[in-house]
Amino acid sequence: MQIETLSREELREICGAVRHEKQCEALRKMGIPYLPRPDGSPVVDRAHVRKLLGGKPANDEGMTIKWGGTKHG
């Protein structure tokens, strides 16, 4: 099973923060699980964010979730 993670840009967008400590704090407040990397940056499974936001996985019609103008899906 392959896990898709949010990019650093997506984390900045969803957390509204650049610093790793602030990103982790924002993720905790939103109830989004994450794992810390050795450098302190969070690793977030895209599926957790989709579930929290009520999104569904991409279908044959090419549904996408946009983060700051970047298409993923």
WOTAGI-V154245 format. One record per helix or strand of 2 or more residues. SS is the DSSP state (alpha for helix, beta for strand). FROM is the first residue (numbers start at 1). TO is the last residue. Records with the same first field share a line. If there is no record, write none. Layout:
SS = FROM-TO, FROM-TO
This chain:
alpha = 8-15, 20-30, 46-53
beta = 35-36, 42-43, 65-67, 70-72
